[in-house]
Amino acid sequence: MNDTSALQYPEATVARLELLWGEGFLSVGGPAEVSAICRGVDLHGLDILDIGCGIGGVDILLVKDFGAASVLGLDVSEHLLDWGRARADRAGLSGRVTFRLCAAPPYPVPDRYFDVAFSKGAILHIPDKPGLFRDLARCLKPGGLFIASDWLKGNGATVAGSLNGFGAAEITFESAPAGEMAAALHEAGFTSVEMRDRTEQYLKIARQDLSRMKGRLRTKAIELLGDEGFESWISAQAGTVARLAERQVQPTHIRAVLR
Ligand SMILES: C[S@@+](CC[C@H](N)C(=O)[O-])C[C@H]1O[C@@H](n2cnc3c(N)ncnc32)[C@H](O)[C@@H]1O
C-alpha cells in the first residue's frame, strides 16, 4: 500500500460526502443509487464482496434491506474500515458485515466463495482493471454476478480527477472508457456484460446536490469546512456538473455474469 492511502478520504472529506448522500455513504446518490444498481437482482441469502466499501453504509444496507447473507467490504483505508466496523456493530450486524484492509488484487479471500462482487464509486481508484476483473473471476462462484457503478471515462481527455472536490494530491483517479471495461470483463471470463450509461441521472443528481449545498446544507457545510472550504466545494461541484454536461465523464452501471 502506498503512503498516501491513509490520506485518502480524510475526515473532512467523509463529513461533506455524508452530508450530501447520507450517513455511511460516500458516493453519488447514496442508498437510492444502491437500489438502482441492484434493481431486479435478488440478493437474498447471498455472500457479497464489496470492493472499495468506504465506511460501510452500503454493506449494512445490502444485508438489512436486500437480505444478503453476508458482506465482506474491502478498502485501502483502515480509518474508514474502523468506522464501518463501528457502524456494523451499532446495527447489530458485526457477524454478517465484516471488513478487511486491502491494497490491490489479488485479494486475501478464498477462491469461488462469493455469489456477488459489488462496487460503488471505487473502481476508478484501482488502476489495473484487467487485474481486478481476473481476481473477481477467481473469488466468484461460477455463474456469480458482478454489479457495480463506476465513473468511466467519457469523451474528454480528462479522467474523473477533481470530481466532487477531491484534490489531485488526495487520491488517485484512473477512469477507463466503457469499451475497455467491457473488453477486460470478457477477457477475465465474464459474459452478459451490460453497461448502462447513467450520465443523465447523475447530471440531475449533481445539479440537485449543488442547489442543496447552496441552500439548506450551506450552514452545516460552512461549519464543517469553513468559508473558504465551502466556496471551493461549491466550485468543485459546479465543475462536476460541467464535466457531466460535457460528457467528459460517464457514470455507468455495470453488470456481468461469470461463465
Ligand atoms: C467514493 S468512495 C465509495 C465508498 C463506498 N463504496 C460508498 O459508496 O459509500 C471510494 C472508496 O474507494 C476506496 N479506495 C480507493 N482506492 C482503493 C483501492 N485501490 N482498492 C479498494 N478501495 C479503494 C476509498 O478508500 C473509498 O472508500
The ligand as an SDF file (V2000), in Angstrom:
LIG
                    3D

 27 29  0  0  0  0  0  0  0  0999 V2000
  -16.3030    7.2740   -3.3590 C   0  0  0  0  0  0  0  0  0  0  0  0
  -15.7800    6.1710   -2.0890 S   0  0  0  0  0  0  0  0  0  0  0  0
  -17.1020    4.9960   -2.1580 C   0  0  0  0  0  0  0  0  0  0  0  0
  -17.2590    4.2000   -0.9000 C   0  0  0  0  0  0  0  0  0  0  0  0
  -18.4760    3.2910   -0.8780 C   0  0  0  0  0  0  0  0  0  0  0  0
  -18.4530    2.3440   -1.9380 N   0  0  0  0  0  0  0  0  0  0  0  0
  -19.7430    4.0940   -0.9170 C   0  0  0  0  0  0  0  0  0  0  0  0
  -20.4120    4.1350   -1.9530 O   0  0  0  0  0  0  0  0  0  0  0  0
  -20.0690    4.7080    0.1210 O   0  0  0  0  0  0  0  0  0  0  0  0
  -14.4400    5.2680   -2.8180 C   0  0  0  0  0  0  0  0  0  0  0  0
  -13.7840    4.2690   -1.8810 C   0  0  0  0  0  0  0  0  0  0  0  0
  -12.7430    3.5620   -2.5850 O   0  0  0  0  0  0  0  0  0  0  0  0
  -11.6840    3.3310   -1.6950 C   0  0  0  0  0  0  0  0  0  0  0  0
  -10.4700    3.0100   -2.4530 N   0  0  0  0  0  0  0  0  0  0  0  0
   -9.5590    3.8520   -3.0020 C   0  0  0  0  0  0  0  0  0  0  0  0
   -8.5830    3.1620   -3.6190 N   0  0  0  0  0  0  0  0  0  0  0  0
   -8.9010    1.8470   -3.4780 C   0  0  0  0  0  0  0  0  0  0  0  0
   -8.2820    0.6320   -3.8900 C   0  0  0  0  0  0  0  0  0  0  0  0
   -7.1620    0.6300   -4.5890 N   0  0  0  0  0  0  0  0  0  0  0  0
   -8.8740   -0.5460   -3.5490 N   0  0  0  0  0  0  0  0  0  0  0  0
  -10.0310   -0.5490   -2.8300 C   0  0  0  0  0  0  0  0  0  0  0  0
  -10.6610    0.5690   -2.4150 N   0  0  0  0  0  0  0  0  0  0  0  0
  -10.0950    1.7500   -2.7280 C   0  0  0  0  0  0  0  0  0  0  0  0
  -11.6010    4.6130   -0.8860 C   0  0  0  0  0  0  0  0  0  0  0  0
  -10.8620    4.4580    0.2910 O   0  0  0  0  0  0  0  0  0  0  0  0
  -13.0800    4.8930   -0.6700 C   0  0  0  0  0  0  0  0  0  0  0  0
  -13.5540    4.2690    0.4770 O   0  0  0  0  0  0  0  0  0  0  0  0
  1  2  1  0
  2  3  1  0
  2 10  1  0
  3  4  1  0
  4  5  1  0
  5  6  1  0
  5  7  1  0
  7  8  2  0
  7  9  1  0
 10 11  1  0
 11 12  1  0
 11 26  1  0
 12 13  1  0
 13 14  1  0
 13 24  1  0
 14 15  1  0
 14 23  1  0
 15 16  2  0
 16 17  1  0
 17 18  1  0
 17 23  2  0
 18 19  1  0
 18 20  2  0
 20 21  1  0
 21 22  2  0
 22 23  1  0
 24 25  1  0
 24 26  1  0
 26 27  1  0
M  CHG  2   2   1   9  -1
M  END
$$$$
